[in-house]
Each structure stands twice: as structure tokens, then as C-alpha cells.
């Protein structure tokens, strides 16, 4: 795969990862560019023991941690993902969709750090469980089971929220 094709494939995933983690389009764009700049600078350190995608996400995670430390960033997500859809929706449906996405992100943010990381990498980074396990220094099965448990917990909490607000 050519470098340009690789960038076109992975860049949106890395951007989504940062956007979900930071709630900022501009910051996500900046961090994404920093990841690819860092990757180009340090391509000689890529050993081939993992996929290039896993290697890039490792750089992204490290870059995000560096950002958190430098800004003393508080890891609290309150609103996220205001994605335009091509479907025609009523204003009521748009408000409901926005509320569901915001609540989902609030609930994701309440998960323990490892579960939150796995859910984010799986959903927004679109990484396989094997890649997530490798990135976190855990097994593929650990990533799969943790994701499944987190998904069940999120589903239960979201159900409880919407039943309680009816």
C-alpha cells in the first residue's frame, strides 16, 4: 500500500479518535497532523511487529497523553459528534439524535479508563480486538471481553436513562 493510500485510510480514524477524546475539531485536526508528522520522522523505528495502523495508534495514544499532561486536561467529555447526516430528519429527531449521542458519550466517559480506551479504539478507531490488545499490552480476548462488558453496561445505563425520562 502506498503512503498516500495508507494516509487516506487511517487518517479519518485517527482524527475520530482525537475528536472523541478532546471534543474539539481544531485540536483533533492538530493532533492528527502531529501523529503523521511524528510517524514520518520516526518511520525508522517501525519494527513491523505490529500493523502500521497499530503503530500509528500507539503514536496517537502517546501524543494524546502528552497533550493531557501539558494542558492538565480534565478527561470529561460533555458533548460530541455533531455529525451531519445525509438523511432528512425533523428538528425533533435531530434534537433526539444529538441527545442520544451526548448521553452515550457521557456514559462512555463514566467507564473505567481501560474500558473507555477499548470502546473508543474499537468504535471510533475501528481497530480489531487483536490490534487493541497489542496496543494496550493485553490479549485479544481481554480486549474482546472488556469491550463486550462495557457495551452491556452502556446499553443497560442508556436503557435506564430513557425509561426514566419517559
VEXDRENZA-806552 format. One line per field, with one value per atom (N, C-alpha, C): x, y, z; chain; atom name. Coordinates in nm, 2 decimals, m for minus. Layout:
BEGIN
u = (X;...)
v = (Y;...)
w = (Z;...)
mol = (A;...)
atom = (CA;...)
//
This chain:
BEGIN
u = (0.08;0.00;0.09;0.05;0.13;0.10;0.20;0.18;0.06;0.03;m0.09;m0.22;m0.22;m0.34;m0.36;m0.24;m0.24;m0.30;m0.25;m0.29;m0.44;m0.49;m0.64;m0.72;m0.67;m0.74;m0.74;m0.63;m0.61;m0.64;m0.61;m0.63;m0.76;m0.88;m1.01;m1.03;m0.97;m0.99;m0.91;m0.79;m0.71;m0.78;m0.83;m0.90;m1.02;m1.10;m1.22;m1.18;m1.07;m1.02;m0.99;m0.92;m0.89;m1.01;m1.10;m1.22;m1.31;m1.32;m1.40;m1.33;m1.20;m1.12;m1.12;m1.12;m1.10;m1.22;m1.32;m1.44;m1.41;m1.30;m1.26;m1.21;m1.28;m1.25;m1.10;m1.08;m0.95;m0.83;m0.85;m0.75;m0.73;m0.84;m0.83;m0.75;m0.78;m0.70;m0.55;m0.52;m0.38;m0.31;m0.38;m0.31;m0.30;m0.39;m0.38;m0.26;m0.24;m0.13;0.00;0.00;0.12;0.16;0.06;0.08;0.15;0.10;0.16;0.30;0.32;0.45;0.55;0.50;0.59;0.62;0.52;0.54;0.64;0.63;0.73;0.87;0.88;1.01;1.07;0.99;1.04;1.00;0.98;0.95;1.06;1.18;1.29;1.27;1.19;1.17;1.06;0.99;0.88;0.94;0.91;0.98;0.90;0.78;0.70;0.64;0.66;0.60;0.45;0.40;0.25;0.22;0.09;0.05;0.08;0.10;0.13;0.02;m0.11;m0.22;m0.21;m0.17;m0.15;m0.03;0.07;0.19;0.14;0.06;0.01;m0.08;m0.16;m0.25;m0.17;m0.06;0.03;0.09;0.13;0.18;0.07;m0.05;m0.17;m0.20;m0.20;m0.22;m0.12;0.01;0.12;0.11;0.07;0.05;m0.06;m0.17;m0.28;m0.24;m0.17;m0.13;m0.04;0.05;0.14;0.05;m0.05;m0.14;m0.21;m0.26;m0.33;m0.23;m0.11;m0.01;0.02;0.04;0.08;m0.03;m0.15;m0.26;m0.33;m0.28;m0.35;m0.50;m0.52;m0.65;m0.74;m0.86;m0.95;m1.03;m1.03;m1.08;m1.23;m1.31;m1.45;m1.51;m1.58;m1.65;m1.79;m1.84;m1.97;m2.06;m1.99;m2.07;m1.98;m2.03;m1.95;m2.03;m1.95;m2.00;m2.13;m2.11;m2.23;m2.22;m2.24;m2.21;m2.34;m2.32;m2.43;m2.46;m2.59;m2.62;m2.69;m2.68;m2.74;m2.89;m2.94;m3.09;m3.16;m3.29;m3.37;m3.44;m3.42;m3.48;m3.55;m3.65;m3.72;m3.64;m3.67;m3.59;m3.60;m3.72;m3.73;m3.64;m3.63;m3.54;m3.39;m3.36;m3.22;m3.18;m3.28;m3.25;m3.24;m3.33;m3.32;m3.19;m3.15;m3.02;m2.90;m2.90;m2.80;m2.79;m2.91;m2.92;m2.87;m2.90;m2.86;m2.71;m2.65;m2.50;m2.43;m2.49;m2.42;m2.43;m2.55;m2.56;m2.47;m2.46;m2.37;m2.23;m2.19;m2.05;m2.03;m2.13;m2.13;m2.11;m2.19;m2.18;m2.05;m2.00;m1.86;m1.76;m1.77;m1.68;m1.68;m1.79;m1.80;m1.74;m1.70;m1.64;m1.50;m1.45;m1.31;m1.22;m1.10;m1.01;m0.98;m0.96;m0.93;m1.05;m1.17;m1.29;m1.31;m1.30;m1.32;m1.22;m1.10;m1.00;m1.03;m1.07;m1.11;m1.23;m1.33;m1.45;m1.42;m1.34;m1.31;m1.22;m1.12;m1.04;m1.12;m1.22;m1.30;m1.40;m1.47;m1.58;m1.53;m1.45;m1.40;m1.27;m1.19;m1.06;m1.08;m1.19;m1.22;m1.10;m1.04;m0.93;m0.99;m0.92;m0.96;m0.93;m0.99;m0.96;m0.81;m0.76;m0.62;m0.53;m0.56;m0.48;m0.49;m0.62;m0.64;m0.56;m0.57;m0.49;m0.34;m0.29;m0.15;m0.11;m0.20;m0.17;m0.17;m0.25;m0.26;m0.18;m0.11;m0.02;m0.11;m0.22;m0.31;m0.34;m0.42;m0.46;m0.57;m0.59;m0.70;m0.83;m0.83;m0.95;m0.99;m0.88;m0.91;m0.98;m0.93;m0.99;m1.14;m1.16;m1.29;m1.39;m1.35;m1.44;m1.46;m1.36;m1.38;m1.47;m1.46;m1.55;m1.69;m1.71;m1.84;m1.91;m1.83;m1.89;m1.92;m1.83;m1.86;m1.98;m2.00;m2.12;m2.24;m2.24;m2.36;m2.39;m2.29;m2.31;m2.37;m2.31;m2.36;m2.51;m2.54;m2.67;m2.77;m2.73;m2.82;m2.84;m2.73;m2.74;m2.83;m2.81;m2.88;m3.03;m3.06;m3.20;m3.26;m3.19;m3.24;m3.27;m3.18;m3.20;m3.32;m3.34;m3.46;m3.59;m3.58;m3.70;m3.74;m3.64;m3.66;m3.71;m3.68;m3.72;m3.85;m3.91;m4.04;m4.16)
v = (m0.12;0.00;0.12;0.22;0.34;0.43;0.52;0.60;0.69;0.74;0.83;0.75;0.63;0.54;0.51;0.48;0.45;0.57;0.69;0.81;0.83;0.81;0.83;0.73;0.61;0.51;0.53;0.57;0.57;0.71;0.81;0.95;0.98;0.94;0.97;0.89;0.78;0.70;0.77;0.82;0.88;1.02;1.09;1.21;1.18;1.08;1.05;1.01;0.94;0.91;1.03;1.13;1.25;1.34;1.34;1.42;1.37;1.24;1.18;1.21;1.21;1.23;1.37;1.47;1.61;1.70;1.65;1.74;1.86;1.86;1.98;1.94;2.00;1.97;2.02;2.14;2.20;2.13;2.09;2.02;1.88;1.81;1.68;1.69;1.79;1.81;1.83;1.92;1.94;1.82;1.74;1.62;1.52;1.51;1.41;1.44;1.57;1.61;1.58;1.60;1.58;1.43;1.34;1.20;1.16;1.21;1.17;1.24;1.36;1.42;1.33;1.29;1.21;1.08;1.02;0.89;0.90;1.01;1.03;1.05;1.13;1.15;1.02;0.93;0.81;0.68;0.69;0.56;0.46;0.50;0.41;0.32;0.37;0.29;0.18;0.19;0.09;m0.05;m0.14;m0.27;m0.37;m0.35;m0.45;m0.55;m0.54;m0.64;m0.63;m0.51;m0.48;m0.42;m0.41;m0.34;m0.20;m0.14;0.01;0.09;0.04;0.10;0.10;m0.01;m0.02;0.07;0.07;0.16;0.31;0.35;0.49;0.52;0.42;0.45;0.45;0.38;0.39;0.53;0.58;0.72;0.82;0.79;0.88;0.88;0.76;0.75;0.83;0.81;0.88;1.03;1.07;1.21;1.27;1.20;1.24;1.25;1.15;1.15;1.27;1.30;1.42;1.55;1.55;1.67;1.68;1.57;1.58;1.63;1.58;1.62;1.77;1.81;1.95;2.05;2.02;2.11;2.08;1.98;1.93;1.91;1.85;1.83;1.74;1.78;1.70;1.62;1.49;1.39;1.38;1.48;1.48;1.52;1.43;1.46;1.50;1.61;1.65;1.66;1.70;1.70;1.66;1.59;1.53;1.50;1.47;1.42;1.48;1.60;1.67;1.65;1.53;1.48;1.51;1.57;1.59;1.46;1.43;1.31;1.35;1.27;1.30;1.27;1.22;1.19;1.31;1.32;1.43;1.39;1.47;1.44;1.57;1.54;1.65;1.72;1.84;1.91;1.83;1.76;1.68;1.56;1.50;1.38;1.42;1.54;1.59;1.61;1.68;1.70;1.57;1.47;1.34;1.27;1.27;1.21;1.27;1.40;1.48;1.44;1.43;1.40;1.25;1.16;1.02;1.02;1.08;1.08;1.14;1.26;1.32;1.23;1.17;1.08;0.96;0.90;0.79;0.83;0.94;0.99;1.01;1.06;1.08;0.95;0.85;0.71;0.65;0.66;0.61;0.67;0.80;0.87;0.82;0.76;0.71;0.57;0.51;0.38;0.39;0.28;0.28;0.31;0.36;0.40;0.30;0.17;0.07;0.04;0.03;0.01;0.12;0.24;0.36;0.36;0.33;0.32;0.22;0.10;m0.01;0.03;0.08;0.12;0.23;0.33;0.44;0.38;0.30;0.25;0.16;0.08;m0.01;0.06;0.15;0.22;0.33;0.42;0.54;0.52;0.43;0.40;0.28;0.21;0.09;m0.01;m0.03;m0.13;m0.26;m0.37;m0.50;m0.53;m0.63;m0.66;m0.70;m0.77;m0.81;m0.68;m0.58;m0.46;m0.38;m0.38;m0.31;m0.38;m0.52;m0.59;m0.56;m0.56;m0.54;m0.39;m0.30;m0.16;m0.14;m0.21;m0.20;m0.30;m0.38;m0.48;m0.59;m0.62;m0.72;m0.82;m0.92;m1.02;m0.98;m1.04;m1.01;m1.04;m1.15;m1.20;m1.09;m1.04;m0.94;m0.82;m0.77;m0.66;m0.69;m0.81;m0.85;m0.86;m0.92;m0.94;m0.80;m0.72;m0.59;m0.50;m0.51;m0.43;m0.48;m0.61;m0.67;m0.63;m0.64;m0.60;m0.45;m0.37;m0.22;m0.19;m0.27;m0.25;m0.28;m0.39;m0.43;m0.33;m0.28;m0.18;m0.05;m0.01;0.11;0.10;m0.02;m0.05;m0.04;m0.10;m0.10;0.04;0.12;0.26;0.34;0.33;0.41;0.37;0.24;0.19;0.26;0.25;0.31;0.46;0.53;0.67;0.70;0.63;0.66;0.61;0.50;0.46;0.55;0.61;0.70;0.84;0.87;1.01;1.00;0.89;0.87;0.93)
w = (0.00;0.00;0.00;m0.08;m0.09;0.03;0.06;0.18;0.17;0.05;0.03;0.06;0.01;0.03;0.18;0.24;0.39;0.47;0.43;0.50;0.48;0.36;0.33;0.41;0.43;0.50;0.65;0.71;0.85;0.91;0.84;0.89;0.95;0.88;0.94;1.08;1.09;1.22;1.33;1.30;1.40;1.44;1.34;1.36;1.45;1.42;1.50;1.65;1.66;1.79;1.87;1.81;1.88;1.91;1.81;1.82;1.94;1.95;2.06;2.19;2.20;2.32;2.36;2.27;2.30;2.29;2.22;2.19;2.11;2.04;1.96;1.82;1.72;1.58;1.56;1.60;1.57;1.64;1.77;1.84;1.78;1.74;1.67;1.54;1.47;1.34;1.37;1.47;1.50;1.55;1.64;1.69;1.59;1.50;1.39;1.30;1.27;1.19;1.26;1.39;1.47;1.47;1.47;1.46;1.33;1.22;1.10;1.08;1.13;1.13;1.21;1.33;1.42;1.35;1.28;1.21;1.10;1.03;0.92;0.98;1.09;1.15;1.20;1.25;1.32;1.25;1.12;1.05;1.06;1.08;1.10;1.23;1.32;1.44;1.43;1.32;1.30;1.27;1.36;1.35;1.27;1.24;1.17;1.26;1.39;1.48;1.49;1.46;1.46;1.33;1.30;1.18;1.18;1.07;1.06;1.13;1.12;1.18;1.33;1.39;1.53;1.58;1.50;1.53;1.53;1.43;1.43;1.55;1.58;1.70;1.83;1.84;1.95;1.96;1.85;1.84;1.88;1.83;1.87;2.02;2.08;2.22;2.30;2.26;2.33;2.31;2.19;2.17;2.25;2.26;2.35;2.49;2.54;2.68;2.70;2.61;2.62;2.62;2.54;2.54;2.67;2.73;2.86;2.97;2.97;3.07;3.05;2.93;2.90;2.93;2.91;2.93;3.06;3.14;3.26;3.23;3.12;3.06;3.15;3.18;3.25;3.15;3.18;3.08;3.10;3.07;3.09;2.95;2.89;2.76;2.79;2.74;2.77;2.64;2.53;2.41;2.29;2.19;2.10;1.97;1.87;1.74;1.69;1.64;1.58;1.43;1.39;1.26;1.17;1.06;0.97;0.90;0.88;0.81;0.68;0.58;0.45;0.46;0.56;0.57;0.61;0.56;0.61;0.74;0.84;0.97;1.01;1.10;1.16;1.26;1.30;1.41;1.54;1.56;1.68;1.68;1.56;1.55;1.57;1.51;1.53;1.67;1.75;1.89;1.96;1.93;2.00;1.97;1.84;1.80;1.87;1.88;1.94;2.09;2.15;2.29;2.32;2.23;2.24;2.23;2.13;2.12;2.24;2.29;2.40;2.52;2.54;2.66;2.65;2.53;2.51;2.54;2.50;2.53;2.68;2.75;2.89;2.96;2.91;2.97;2.94;2.82;2.78;2.88;2.90;2.99;3.13;3.17;3.31;3.32;3.21;3.22;3.28;3.33;3.38;3.26;3.29;3.19;3.08;3.12;3.02;2.93;2.99;2.91;2.82;2.87;2.78;2.66;2.69;2.58;2.48;2.53;2.43;2.35;2.41;2.34;2.24;2.28;2.18;2.07;2.09;1.99;1.89;1.95;1.87;1.78;1.84;1.77;1.68;1.74;1.66;1.59;1.64;1.57;1.48;1.49;1.41;1.41;1.52;1.53;1.57;1.53;1.56;1.71;1.77;1.90;1.92;1.82;1.82;1.82;1.74;1.74;1.87;1.93;2.05;2.16;2.17;2.27;2.26;2.13;2.11;2.16;2.13;2.16;2.32;2.39;2.53;2.61;2.54;2.60;2.67;2.61;2.67;2.56;2.59;2.49;2.40;2.29;2.20;2.28;2.35;2.43;2.54;2.60;2.71;2.64;2.53;2.46;2.42;2.37;2.33;2.45;2.56;2.67;2.74;2.75;2.81;2.73;2.60;2.51;2.53;2.53;2.54;2.68;2.78;2.91;2.92;2.86;2.85;2.77;2.66;2.57;2.65;2.72;2.80;2.91;2.97;3.08;3.02;2.90;2.84;2.79;2.74;2.69;2.81;2.92;3.04;3.10;3.10;3.15;3.06;2.93;2.83;2.84;2.85;2.87;2.99;3.10;3.23;3.22;3.14;3.13;3.05;2.94;2.85;2.91;2.99;3.06;3.17;3.24;3.35;3.30;3.17;3.12;3.04;3.03;2.96;3.04)
mol = (A;A;A;A;A;A;A;A;A;A;A;A;A;A;A;A;A;A;A;A;A;A;A;A;A;A;A;A;A;A;A;A;A;A;A;A;A;A;A;A;A;A;A;A;A;A;A;A;A;A;A;A;A;A;A;A;A;A;A;A;A;A;A;A;A;A;A;A;A;A;A;A;A;A;A;A;A;A;A;A;A;A;A;A;A;A;A;A;A;A;A;A;A;A;A;A;A;A;A;A;A;A;A;A;A;A;A;A;A;A;A;A;A;A;A;A;A;A;A;A;A;A;A;A;A;A;A;A;A;A;A;A;A;A;A;A;A;A;A;A;A;A;A;A;A;A;A;A;A;A;A;A;A;A;A;A;A;A;A;A;A;A;A;A;A;A;A;A;A;A;A;A;A;A;A;A;A;A;A;A;A;A;A;A;A;A;A;A;A;A;A;A;A;A;A;A;A;A;A;A;A;A;A;A;A;A;A;A;A;A;A;A;A;A;A;A;A;A;A;A;A;A;A;A;A;A;A;A;A;A;A;A;A;A;A;A;A;A;A;A;A;A;A;A;A;A;A;A;A;A;A;A;A;A;A;A;A;A;A;A;A;A;A;A;A;A;A;A;A;A;A;A;A;A;A;A;A;A;A;A;A;A;A;A;A;A;A;A;A;A;A;A;A;A;A;A;A;A;A;A;A;A;A;A;A;A;A;A;A;A;A;A;A;A;A;A;A;A;A;A;A;A;A;A;A;A;A;A;A;A;A;A;A;A;A;A;A;A;A;A;A;A;A;A;A;A;A;A;A;A;A;A;A;A;A;A;A;A;A;A;A;A;A;A;A;A;A;A;A;A;A;A;A;A;A;A;A;A;A;A;A;A;A;A;A;A;A;A;A;A;A;A;A;A;A;A;A;A;A;A;A;A;A;A;A;A;A;A;A;A;A;A;A;A;A;A;A;A;A;A;A;A;A;A;A;A;A;A;A;A;A;A;A;A;A;A;A;A;A;A;A;A;A;A;A;A;A;A;A;A;A;A;A;A;A;A;A;A;A;A;A;A;A;A;A;A;A;A;A;A;A;A;A;A;A;A;A;A;A;A;A;A;A;A;A;A;A;A;A;A;A;A;A;A;A;A;A;A)
atom = (N;CA;C;N;CA;C;N;CA;C;N;CA;C;N;CA;C;N;CA;C;N;CA;C;N;CA;C;N;CA;C;N;CA;C;N;CA;C;N;CA;C;N;CA;C;N;CA;C;N;CA;C;N;CA;C;N;CA;C;N;CA;C;N;CA;C;N;CA;C;N;CA;C;N;CA;C;N;CA;C;N;CA;C;N;CA;C;N;CA;C;N;CA;C;N;CA;C;N;CA;C;N;CA;C;N;CA;C;N;CA;C;N;CA;C;N;CA;C;N;CA;C;N;CA;C;N;CA;C;N;CA;C;N;CA;C;N;CA;C;N;CA;C;N;CA;C;N;CA;C;N;CA;C;N;CA;C;N;CA;C;N;CA;C;N;CA;C;N;CA;C;N;CA;C;N;CA;C;N;CA;C;N;CA;C;N;CA;C;N;CA;C;N;CA;C;N;CA;C;N;CA;C;N;CA;C;N;CA;C;N;CA;C;N;CA;C;N;CA;C;N;CA;C;N;CA;C;N;CA;C;N;CA;C;N;CA;C;N;CA;C;N;CA;C;N;CA;C;N;CA;C;N;CA;C;N;CA;C;N;CA;C;N;CA;C;N;CA;C;N;CA;C;N;CA;C;N;CA;C;N;CA;C;N;CA;C;N;CA;C;N;CA;C;N;CA;C;N;CA;C;N;CA;C;N;CA;C;N;CA;C;N;CA;C;N;CA;C;N;CA;C;N;CA;C;N;CA;C;N;CA;C;N;CA;C;N;CA;C;N;CA;C;N;CA;C;N;CA;C;N;CA;C;N;CA;C;N;CA;C;N;CA;C;N;CA;C;N;CA;C;N;CA;C;N;CA;C;N;CA;C;N;CA;C;N;CA;C;N;CA;C;N;CA;C;N;CA;C;N;CA;C;N;CA;C;N;CA;C;N;CA;C;N;CA;C;N;CA;C;N;CA;C;N;CA;C;N;CA;C;N;CA;C;N;CA;C;N;CA;C;N;CA;C;N;CA;C;N;CA;C;N;CA;C;N;CA;C;N;CA;C;N;CA;C;N;CA;C;N;CA;C;N;CA;C;N;CA;C;N;CA;C;N;CA;C;N;CA;C;N;CA;C;N;CA;C;N;CA;C;N;CA;C;N;CA;C;N;CA;C;N;CA;C;N;CA;C;N;CA;C;N;CA;C;N;CA;C;N;CA;C;N;CA;C;N;CA;C;N;CA;C;N;CA;C;N;CA;C;N;CA;C;N;CA;C;N;CA;C;N;CA;C;N;CA;C;N;CA;C;N;CA;C;N;CA;C;N;CA;C)
//
